[in-house]
Amino acid sequence: MRTFTVWQHDKHGERKAERALFVADGFSIWAAVLAPFWLLGNRMFLVFGVYMAIGIGFNVFAAPLIGELAASIVSIAFAFWFGLEARALLRWSLSRRGWALVGIVNAKNLAEAEARFYGDTVDGPAVAPAPEPEPAAPPPYWASNNGTPLGLFPEPQR
């Protein structure tokens, strides 16, 4: 099961339910392998600028100092880390642009996530919830004390 966050923007007006974005949680292979293109394709320009500044800064300043092998290992580790955090950065960018988080859905894939989200928001839940059982009333205070109130001692038998 994957977790999807559902985002809507007010600028879409009455059609905002149709234009909702579902962002899956987890690793993004495309963000790890083709990060600049993934960032630009998702309109994450601020994150793209920071990513390029880190990449250029590392290649200009740190790579000559640590050697080619270490620089390659650090670059691969950075790409893997970015693949792990890319979806979180996408959610951050959406919230910066005015998108509102309207729901969280657990599903196997995007189609099932859409069906669960729209089924719960448009038509109500697909299955009616079971009624809550009535809570059992506590026994009366005298039931366990042989008829004497709590805190009082029984009178001696005469």
DRENKEMAR-310476 format. One line per 5 residues: number of its first residue (from 0); for each residue x, y negated, z of C-alpha. Coordinates in pm, 1 decimal. Layout:
<atoms>
NUM> X,Y,Z  ... .
</atoms>
This chain:
<atoms>
0> 0.0,0.0,0.0  117.4,-347.6,-83.1  15.0,-674.6,71.1  -105.3,-956.4,-153.3  -164.2,-1315.9,-48.7 .
5> -440.1,-1498.2,-235.8  -396.7,-1865.0,-323.5  -646.6,-2117.7,-464.7  -614.6,-2483.1,-562.2  -885.3,-2747.3,-525.8 .
10> -807.6,-2900.7,-866.0  -983.4,-2606.7,-1033.3  -1316.1,-2708.9,-878.2  -1594.0,-2454.6,-921.6  -1366.0,-2219.2,-1117.1 .
15> -1105.2,-2191.1,-842.0  -1211.4,-1834.5,-757.7  -1141.1,-1734.9,-1118.8  -800.1,-1900.8,-1112.2  -678.5,-1757.0,-783.5 .
20> -318.1,-1640.2,-769.0  -229.3,-1308.5,-609.6  129.8,-1300.2,-481.9  259.4,-956.0,-387.5  482.8,-917.0,-86.8 .
25> 815.9,-739.4,-121.4  1118.8,-712.7,-346.0  1109.7,-872.4,-693.7  1343.5,-701.3,-937.1  1298.5,-976.0,-1197.5 .
30> 1391.8,-1244.6,-946.9  1705.3,-1050.5,-851.9  1818.5,-980.8,-1210.0  1702.6,-1293.5,-1395.1  1666.8,-1547.8,-1115.7 .
35> 1694.2,-1873.7,-1315.8  1435.1,-1760.5,-1571.4  1206.1,-1625.1,-1298.2  1227.6,-1955.0,-1109.7  1151.9,-2165.9,-1416.6 .
40> 871.8,-1931.0,-1524.9  706.7,-1975.2,-1185.5  758.0,-2354.2,-1195.0  981.6,-2353.5,-889.0  1203.7,-2643.0,-996.3 .
45> 1324.2,-2746.9,-650.4  1425.9,-2390.6,-564.3  1589.9,-2363.2,-908.7  1801.9,-2671.3,-833.2  1911.3,-2533.0,-496.6 .
50> 1983.3,-2190.8,-650.7  2199.1,-2345.7,-924.1  2382.6,-2570.2,-674.9  2465.8,-2267.5,-457.9  2572.5,-2062.0,-759.6 .
55> 2790.4,-2333.2,-912.7  2933.2,-2432.1,-575.5  3025.4,-2072.4,-500.0  3186.9,-2016.2,-839.3  3385.5,-2341.0,-828.7 .
60> 3498.8,-2345.8,-466.8  3477.2,-2003.2,-303.4  3544.5,-1756.7,-586.5  3904.8,-1869.6,-654.1  3984.5,-1839.4,-283.6 .
65> 3845.5,-1492.3,-216.1  3931.4,-1316.1,-542.4  3732.1,-1165.1,-827.8  3624.5,-842.0,-656.5  3499.5,-1014.2,-342.1 .
70> 3326.4,-1282.2,-551.2  3145.1,-1011.2,-749.9  3033.7,-835.0,-432.0  2907.7,-1160.3,-281.6  2723.3,-1246.6,-605.8 .
75> 2551.2,-906.4,-611.9  2459.2,-938.9,-243.3  2321.6,-1288.7,-306.1  2112.8,-1161.2,-600.9  1974.4,-878.2,-384.9 .
80> 1893.2,-1120.6,-103.7  1724.9,-1354.7,-348.4  1512.4,-1067.1,-481.4  1397.8,-999.9,-124.6  1312.5,-1363.3,-50.8 .
85> 1180.0,-1471.7,-392.2  813.6,-1406.9,-316.0  838.3,-1596.1,13.9  991.0,-1888.8,-175.4  707.5,-1866.0,-428.5 .
90> 449.8,-1886.9,-148.4  636.7,-2185.9,-2.9  637.0,-2357.9,-342.8  265.3,-2294.2,-387.6  186.1,-2447.0,-49.7 .
95> 403.0,-2749.6,-134.0  203.4,-2801.4,-455.7  -130.6,-2804.9,-273.7  -239.1,-2444.0,-309.9  -425.3,-2306.8,-10.6 .
100> -390.5,-1957.2,132.1  -742.9,-1814.6,127.2  -689.3,-1447.9,197.4  -464.6,-1148.7,247.8  -542.3,-817.9,79.1 .
105> -385.1,-472.8,116.7  -406.6,-265.4,-201.4  -213.0,-22.6,-420.2  -187.3,-260.5,-718.0  -304.2,-598.7,-845.4 .
110> -627.9,-466.9,-997.2  -733.9,-306.4,-669.4  -635.0,-621.9,-478.1  -855.2,-833.1,-703.7  -1145.3,-588.8,-667.5 .
115> -1114.5,-587.9,-288.4  -1081.6,-964.9,-261.4  -1368.3,-1054.4,-494.9  -1586.0,-773.7,-356.8  -1543.6,-909.0,-4.2 .
120> -1588.4,-1276.3,-92.7  -1859.3,-1275.4,-362.4  -2091.1,-985.7,-281.1  -2002.6,-932.9,82.2  -1829.2,-621.4,210.2 .
125> -1869.3,-310.0,-5.7  -1960.9,-96.0,297.1  -2166.3,-226.3,585.5  -1970.9,-217.2,909.1  -2079.4,34.9,1170.0 .
130> -2283.8,-115.5,1452.6  -2094.3,-184.1,1771.4  -2182.7,57.4,2053.0  -2354.7,-94.4,2352.6  -2116.3,-136.5,2644.4 .
135> -2198.8,87.2,2937.9  -2324.6,-101.6,3240.5  -2105.3,-61.0,3547.2  -2258.9,146.8,3826.5  -2422.7,-49.1,4109.4 .
140> -2191.9,-136.6,4394.6  -2379.9,84.5,4638.6  -2365.7,397.0,4417.1  -2017.5,495.3,4527.6  -2041.9,376.9,4892.4 .
145> -2337.4,579.8,5012.9  -2560.3,275.6,5021.3  -2330.7,40.8,5214.8  -2208.9,-281.4,5060.9  -1840.9,-313.7,4987.5 .
150> -1636.7,-457.9,5270.1  -1866.7,-351.5,5551.0  -1814.5,-48.2,5767.7  -2101.2,190.6,5831.6  -2264.1,162.7,6164.3 .
155> -2199.3,448.8,6403.7  -2471.5,706.5,6434.3  -2674.4,678.2,6760.1 .
</atoms>
